[in-house]
Amino acid sequence: MKSLILTVIIFTAFTFFTNAQDEKFDSLVTKGIRQIYDIKFDQAETTFRQLIAEYPERPAGRFFLAMIDWWRILLNPDDESHDEIFFQKLEDVIYQCDQILDNSPDDINALFFKGGSIGFRGRLRSLRESWLKAADDGREALPIVQRASILDPKNVDVQLGFGIYDYYASVIPNEYPMLKPLMIFFPAADKDKGIKELVNTAENGRYAKYEARYFLMTLYYDYENDVNKAYEYAQMLSSEFPDNPVFERWKGRIEARRGDYSASSRIFRDVLNKADSGYTGYATIPAKREATYYIALEYKNTNDLDSSEDYFNECLEYSKEIDKDGESGFWINSVLYLGMLNDQMGNRDKALDYYNQLLDMKEYGSSHSLAKKYIAEPYR
């Protein structure tokens, strides 16, 4: 979770922006953006290559081609195979924008897409924990987009970038103290202002409204502890893009946080069904691990112990496959629940084995104290 959150916080000024200079151009951009969020990447690539062919002088087509690769990365952030092509596509956009700005320093489109490209470069660098380079990208991107916003102050979509900056630059230094030293290089930020900017973009944005809703969903879940507001945006996004695995998984975990494990289980069963049916982005191991975990929880809550054990074992195996840098919460909690389930089923020796495994793993929440408690007295 931490790495996912950090992909969106390194102070980037990003926006989907373009002047609707003619209806066909605007229609192609809108169509392609929706195809990206629908996870129809081949169709989106066709749309944006058409945009490049018909409007080669504008950077929009190249920028949105790069956004296809960004969403490929988001579907499975642990897979770095798309990184190099993504960086290269962003460099192509930056080069084209620089060519335009050499002749027209106030070209708004070139300013926005250059700032956006640098910002996304920083987002991926932050995901890969290349903090200094990410911070440099943030410093470089912010004034470029600020300049463009002065030239076009009525553009609502630009508030996405400022909203991200104002919110996360206020919140993250307290959440991650190691980033505080970087803040001396950035202007002051206002969390409440950031939320207002994001809400305005989510409600009135032309191209950036979906991205604004995504940020609002995550910040209400991760930092504001308001799962009902998070659910509102998850519902908006998953209803509009029902086959987007990122949005669907967010809705499932939000339902679990709200205490509706039955609804969460239904959503994650749909995730597994779509994985089996070959839907793009659903068959990744992280997606299947998360799905099996929440389905197992619902079986535990309904006292179907055998089924719960089966799904927790699946979750455990997925975790062992992908947790290369140490045990995740999914792994640790699965071991804990497997111990509890085996206690309930009368398999005391097996339960003790799980509890003792927990004591050899890192502490997660109250995992060690619970393990000691259930070693002393069986879970009932």
FIMI-620297 format. One record per residue (C-alpha): z negated, y negated, x negated; residue number from 1. Coordinates in steps of 0.1 Angstrom, whole numbers, plus 5000, padded with zeros to 4 digits. Example, Ala and Ser with C-alpha at 12.3 -4.5 7.8 and 13.67 -1.06 7.14 Angstrom:
2
[zami [4922, 5045, 4877], 1];
[zami [4929, 5011, 4863], 2];
***
This chain:
380
[zami [5000, 5000, 5000], 1];
[zami [4991, 4976, 4972], 2];
[zami [5025, 4978, 4956], 3];
[zami [5042, 4973, 4990], 4];
[zami [5022, 4942, 4997], 5];
[zami [5028, 4928, 4963], 6];
[zami [5066, 4930, 4968], 7];
[zami [5062, 4902, 4993], 8];
[zami [5038, 4878, 4977], 9];
[zami [5049, 4866, 4944], 10];
[zami [5055, 4831, 4957], 11];
[zami [5092, 4832, 4963], 12];
[zami [5110, 4806, 4983], 13];
[zami [5135, 4827, 5003], 14];
[zami [5155, 4822, 5034], 15];
[zami [5185, 4836, 5052], 16];
[zami [5205, 4804, 5054], 17];
[zami [5241, 4794, 5062], 18];
[zami [5258, 4766, 5080], 19];
[zami [5276, 4778, 5111], 20];
[zami [5308, 4762, 5098], 21];
[zami [5329, 4783, 5121], 22];
[zami [5322, 4808, 5148], 23];
[zami [5338, 4838, 5130], 24];
[zami [5318, 4832, 5098], 25];
[zami [5286, 4829, 5118], 26];
[zami [5294, 4860, 5139], 27];
[zami [5301, 4881, 5108], 28];
[zami [5268, 4871, 5092], 29];
[zami [5248, 4878, 5123], 30];
[zami [5265, 4911, 5128], 31];
[zami [5259, 4922, 5092], 32];
[zami [5222, 4912, 5093], 33];
[zami [5216, 4933, 5124], 34];
[zami [5234, 4962, 5108], 35];
[zami [5211, 4960, 5078], 36];
[zami [5180, 4961, 5100], 37];
[zami [5196, 4989, 5120], 38];
[zami [5198, 5008, 5087], 39];
[zami [5236, 5011, 5092], 40];
[zami [5243, 5003, 5055], 41];
[zami [5279, 5015, 5054], 42];
[zami [5288, 4993, 5084], 43];
[zami [5269, 4964, 5069], 44];
[zami [5288, 4967, 5036], 45];
[zami [5321, 4967, 5055], 46];
[zami [5311, 4936, 5074], 47];
[zami [5300, 4917, 5043], 48];
[zami [5330, 4927, 5022], 49];
[zami [5351, 4913, 5050], 50];
[zami [5330, 4881, 5048], 51];
[zami [5337, 4879, 5010], 52];
[zami [5375, 4886, 5016], 53];
[zami [5378, 4859, 5042], 54];
[zami [5354, 4834, 5027], 55];
[zami [5355, 4840, 4989], 56];
[zami [5342, 4805, 4981], 57];
[zami [5309, 4810, 4999], 58];
[zami [5280, 4830, 4984], 59];
[zami [5267, 4844, 5017], 60];
[zami [5287, 4877, 5015], 61];
[zami [5276, 4886, 4980], 62];
[zami [5240, 4877, 4988], 63];
[zami [5239, 4899, 5019], 64];
[zami [5255, 4928, 5000], 65];
[zami [5225, 4926, 4977], 66];
[zami [5202, 4927, 5007], 67];
[zami [5216, 4961, 5017], 68];
[zami [5203, 4974, 4984], 69];
[zami [5170, 4956, 4989], 70];
[zami [5165, 4976, 5021], 71];
[zami [5175, 5008, 5004], 72];
[zami [5146, 5000, 4980], 73];
[zami [5122, 4992, 5009], 74];
[zami [5129, 5026, 5025], 75];
[zami [5114, 5043, 4995], 76];
[zami [5098, 5018, 4970], 77];
[zami [5089, 5046, 4945], 78];
[zami [5126, 5053, 4940], 79];
[zami [5139, 5030, 4912], 80];
[zami [5175, 5042, 4913], 81];
[zami [5188, 5012, 4932], 82];
[zami [5170, 4986, 4910], 83];
[zami [5198, 4980, 4884], 84];
[zami [5226, 4975, 4910], 85];
[zami [5204, 4952, 4930], 86];
[zami [5196, 4930, 4900], 87];
[zami [5233, 4929, 4891], 88];
[zami [5243, 4918, 4926], 89];
[zami [5218, 4891, 4925], 90];
[zami [5231, 4879, 4892], 91];
[zami [5266, 4877, 4907], 92];
[zami [5253, 4855, 4935], 93];
[zami [5234, 4832, 4910], 94];
[zami [5265, 4829, 4889], 95];
[zami [5287, 4819, 4919], 96];
[zami [5261, 4794, 4931], 97];
[zami [5259, 4779, 4896], 98];
[zami [5297, 4775, 4896], 99];
[zami [5295, 4757, 4929], 100];
[zami [5265, 4735, 4919], 101];
[zami [5283, 4724, 4887], 102];
[zami [5308, 4706, 4908], 103];
[zami [5286, 4699, 4939], 104];
[zami [5249, 4696, 4929], 105];
[zami [5239, 4690, 4966], 106];
[zami [5257, 4720, 4981], 107];
[zami [5231, 4733, 5005], 108];
[zami [5244, 4768, 5007], 109];
[zami [5246, 4773, 4970], 110];
[zami [5210, 4759, 4966], 111];
[zami [5196, 4783, 4992], 112];
[zami [5214, 4814, 4981], 113];
[zami [5205, 4807, 4944], 114];
[zami [5169, 4802, 4953], 115];
[zami [5169, 4832, 4976], 116];
[zami [5185, 4854, 4949], 117];
[zami [5160, 4843, 4923], 118];
[zami [5132, 4849, 4948], 119];
[zami [5143, 4884, 4956], 120];
[zami [5146, 4891, 4919], 121];
[zami [5110, 4881, 4916], 122];
[zami [5100, 4903, 4946], 123];
[zami [5114, 4934, 4929], 124];
[zami [5098, 4925, 4896], 125];
[zami [5065, 4922, 4914], 126];
[zami [5070, 4956, 4930], 127];
[zami [5076, 4970, 4895], 128];
[zami [5045, 4951, 4883], 129];
[zami [5064, 4929, 4859], 130];
[zami [5040, 4900, 4868], 131];
[zami [5050, 4873, 4843], 132];
[zami [5088, 4877, 4850], 133];
[zami [5080, 4876, 4887], 134];
[zami [5059, 4845, 4884], 135];
[zami [5087, 4828, 4864], 136];
[zami [5111, 4837, 4892], 137];
[zami [5088, 4822, 4917], 138];
[zami [5084, 4790, 4897], 139];
[zami [5122, 4787, 4894], 140];
[zami [5130, 4795, 4930], 141];
[zami [5106, 4772, 4948], 142];
[zami [5119, 4738, 4938], 143];
[zami [5155, 4749, 4944], 144];
[zami [5148, 4757, 4980], 145];
[zami [5126, 4727, 4984], 146];
[zami [5155, 4705, 4973], 147];
[zami [5178, 4722, 4998], 148];
[zami [5152, 4717, 5026], 149];
[zami [5151, 4680, 5019], 150];
[zami [5189, 4679, 5023], 151];
[zami [5187, 4698, 5056], 152];
[zami [5152, 4692, 5070], 153];
[zami [5160, 4705, 5105], 154];
[zami [5167, 4741, 5093], 155];
[zami [5140, 4763, 5108], 156];
[zami [5149, 4794, 5087], 157];
[zami [5138, 4777, 5055], 158];
[zami [5102, 4778, 5068], 159];
[zami [5102, 4815, 5061], 160];
[zami [5101, 4809, 5024], 161];
[zami [5075, 4781, 5027], 162];
[zami [5054, 4801, 5051], 163];
[zami [5053, 4831, 5027], 164];
[zami [5043, 4808, 4999], 165];
[zami [5017, 4789, 5018], 166];
[zami [5000, 4820, 5032], 167];
[zami [5001, 4844, 5002], 168];
[zami [4994, 4818, 4976], 169];
[zami [4962, 4810, 4995], 170];
[zami [4952, 4846, 5002], 171];
[zami [4963, 4867, 4973], 172];
[zami [4943, 4851, 4944], 173];
[zami [4911, 4860, 4963], 174];
[zami [4923, 4895, 4970], 175];
[zami [4937, 4901, 4935], 176];
[zami [4917, 4880, 4910], 177];
[zami [4940, 4891, 4881], 178];
[zami [4967, 4868, 4896], 179];
[zami [4945, 4837, 4897], 180];
[zami [4955, 4825, 4862], 181];
[zami [4992, 4824, 4874], 182];
[zami [4982, 4799, 4902], 183];
[zami [4978, 4770, 4878], 184];
[zami [5016, 4769, 4876], 185];
[zami [5021, 4766, 4914], 186];
[zami [5014, 4738, 4939], 187];
[zami [4985, 4740, 4963], 188];
[zami [4989, 4762, 4994], 189];
[zami [4975, 4763, 5029], 190];
[zami [4970, 4796, 5047], 191];
[zami [4970, 4782, 5083], 192];
[zami [5001, 4761, 5076], 193];
[zami [5018, 4792, 5063], 194];
[zami [5011, 4811, 5095], 195];
[zami [5024, 4782, 5116], 196];
[zami [5056, 4781, 5095], 197];
[zami [5061, 4819, 5099], 198];
[zami [5054, 4818, 5136], 199];
[zami [5079, 4789, 5140], 200];
[zami [5106, 4809, 5122], 201];
[zami [5097, 4841, 5141], 202];
[zami [5102, 4823, 5174], 203];
[zami [5130, 4799, 5166], 204];
[zami [5147, 4811, 5134], 205];
[zami [5184, 4818, 5135], 206];
[zami [5188, 4844, 5108], 207];
[zami [5153, 4847, 5094], 208];
[zami [5133, 4855, 5126], 209];
[zami [5131, 4892, 5120], 210];
[zami [5119, 4888, 5084], 211];
[zami [5093, 4863, 5096], 212];
[zami [5081, 4888, 5122], 213];
[zami [5078, 4915, 5095], 214];
[zami [5056, 4892, 5074], 215];
[zami [5034, 4883, 5103], 216];
[zami [5030, 4919, 5112], 217];
[zami [5019, 4928, 5077], 218];
[zami [4996, 4898, 5071], 219];
[zami [4978, 4903, 5104], 220];
[zami [4973, 4940, 5096], 221];
[zami [4964, 4936, 5059], 222];
[zami [4945, 4903, 5056], 223];
[zami [4937, 4889, 5090], 224];
[zami [4922, 4921, 5105], 225];
[zami [4939, 4914, 5138], 226];
[zami [4956, 4946, 5148], 227];
[zami [4966, 4934, 5182], 228];
[zami [4986, 4905, 5168], 229];
[zami [5001, 4930, 5142], 230];
[zami [5010, 4953, 5171], 231];
[zami [5028, 4925, 5190], 232];
[zami [5052, 4920, 5160], 233];
[zami [5055, 4957, 5154], 234];
[zami [5065, 4962, 5190], 235];
[zami [5091, 4934, 5188], 236];
[zami [5107, 4948, 5157], 237];
[zami [5107, 4985, 5166], 238];
[zami [5120, 4977, 5201], 239];
[zami [5149, 4957, 5187], 240];
[zami [5156, 4982, 5158], 241];
[zami [5143, 5016, 5171], 242];
[zami [5159, 5035, 5142], 243];
[zami [5144, 5014, 5114], 244];
[zami [5119, 5037, 5097], 245];
[zami [5099, 5008, 5081], 246];
[zami [5093, 4992, 5114], 247];
[zami [5086, 5025, 5132], 248];
[zami [5061, 5036, 5106], 249];
[zami [5043, 5003, 5107], 250];
[zami [5039, 5006, 5145], 251];
[zami [5025, 5041, 5141], 252];
[zami [4999, 5032, 5116], 253];
[zami [4990, 5001, 5136], 254];
[zami [4984, 5023, 5167], 255];
[zami [4961, 5045, 5146], 256];
[zami [4942, 5014, 5134], 257];
[zami [4938, 5004, 5170], 258];
[zami [4923, 5038, 5178], 259];
[zami [4952, 5051, 5198], 260];
[zami [4958, 5083, 5178], 261];
[zami [4978, 5098, 5206], 262];
[zami [5004, 5070, 5205], 263];
[zami [5004, 5071, 5167], 264];
[zami [5010, 5108, 5168], 265];
[zami [5039, 5104, 5192], 266];
[zami [5055, 5078, 5170], 267];
[zami [5051, 5100, 5138], 268];
[zami [5065, 5130, 5156], 269];
[zami [5096, 5109, 5163], 270];
[zami [5097, 5101, 5126], 271];
[zami [5097, 5138, 5117], 272];
[zami [5123, 5145, 5143], 273];
[zami [5146, 5118, 5129], 274];
[zami [5140, 5131, 5094], 275];
[zami [5151, 5166, 5106], 276];
[zami [5181, 5150, 5123], 277];
[zami [5192, 5132, 5092], 278];
[zami [5185, 5096, 5102], 279];
[zami [5187, 5073, 5072], 280];
[zami [5154, 5065, 5055], 281];
[zami [5133, 5090, 5075], 282];
[zami [5135, 5120, 5053], 283];
[zami [5117, 5105, 5023], 284];
[zami [5086, 5122, 5011], 285];
[zami [5064, 5091, 5017], 286];
[zami [5076, 5089, 5053], 287];
[zami [5069, 5126, 5060], 288];
[zami [5036, 5125, 5042], 289];
[zami [5024, 5096, 5064], 290];
[zami [5037, 5113, 5095], 291];
[zami [5020, 5146, 5088], 292];
[zami [4987, 5128, 5081], 293];
[zami [4985, 5109, 5114], 294];
[zami [4997, 5139, 5134], 295];
[zami [4969, 5160, 5118], 296];
[zami [4944, 5133, 5128], 297];
[zami [4954, 5136, 5164], 298];
[zami [4951, 5174, 5164], 299];
[zami [4917, 5170, 5148], 300];
[zami [4906, 5146, 5175], 301];
[zami [4918, 5170, 5202], 302];
[zami [4900, 5199, 5185], 303];
[zami [4932, 5218, 5178], 304];
[zami [4918, 5228, 5144], 305];
[zami [4945, 5252, 5132], 306];
[zami [4973, 5228, 5138], 307];
[zami [4953, 5200, 5122], 308];
[zami [4948, 5222, 5091], 309];
[zami [4985, 5229, 5089], 310];
[zami [4995, 5193, 5090], 311];
[zami [4968, 5182, 5065], 312];
[zami [4980, 5209, 5042], 313];
[zami [5015, 5195, 5044], 314];
[zami [5002, 5160, 5037], 315];
[zami [4983, 5174, 5007], 316];
[zami [5014, 5190, 4993], 317];
[zami [5035, 5159, 4997], 318];
[zami [5008, 5139, 4980], 319];
[zami [5006, 5162, 4950], 320];
[zami [5044, 5158, 4947], 321];
[zami [5045, 5120, 4947], 322];
[zami [5011, 5108, 4935], 323];
[zami [5019, 5107, 4898], 324];
[zami [4995, 5079, 4889], 325];
[zami [4964, 5093, 4906], 326];
[zami [4952, 5105, 4940], 327];
[zami [4962, 5084, 4969], 328];
[zami [4941, 5078, 5001], 329];
[zami [4963, 5103, 5019], 330];
[zami [4955, 5130, 4993], 331];
[zami [4917, 5123, 4992], 332];
[zami [4913, 5120, 5029], 333];
[zami [4933, 5152, 5035], 334];
[zami [4910, 5171, 5012], 335];
[zami [4880, 5157, 5030], 336];
[zami [4893, 5165, 5064], 337];
[zami [4903, 5200, 5053], 338];
[zami [4867, 5206, 5042], 339];
[zami [4854, 5193, 5076], 340];
[zami [4879, 5215, 5095], 341];
[zami [4869, 5246, 5076], 342];
[zami [4833, 5239, 5083], 343];
[zami [4841, 5237, 5120], 344];
[zami [4860, 5270, 5118], 345];
[zami [4831, 5287, 5101], 346];
[zami [4848, 5290, 5067], 347];
[zami [4819, 5276, 5047], 348];
[zami [4830, 5288, 5012], 349];
[zami [4864, 5272, 5017], 350];
[zami [4849, 5240, 5030], 351];
[zami [4826, 5238, 4999], 352];
[zami [4856, 5243, 4977], 353];
[zami [4872, 5212, 4992], 354];
[zami [4840, 5191, 4990], 355];
[zami [4837, 5200, 4953], 356];
[zami [4873, 5190, 4948], 357];
[zami [4865, 5156, 4962], 358];
[zami [4837, 5151, 4937], 359];
[zami [4863, 5157, 4909], 360];
[zami [4886, 5131, 4924], 361];
[zami [4883, 5093, 4923], 362];
[zami [4861, 5076, 4949], 363];
[zami [4880, 5065, 4979], 364];
[zami [4859, 5048, 5006], 365];
[zami [4829, 5070, 5011], 366];
[zami [4845, 5102, 4999], 367];
[zami [4819, 5111, 4973], 368];
[zami [4789, 5104, 4995], 369];
[zami [4804, 5123, 5024], 370];
[zami [4812, 5153, 5001], 371];
[zami [4776, 5154, 4989], 372];
[zami [4764, 5151, 5025], 373];
[zami [4785, 5180, 5037], 374];
[zami [4777, 5201, 5007], 375];
[zami [4740, 5198, 5016], 376];
[zami [4746, 5203, 5053], 377];
[zami [4778, 5217, 5069], 378];
[zami [4799, 5193, 5090], 379];
[zami [4797, 5200, 5127], 380];
***
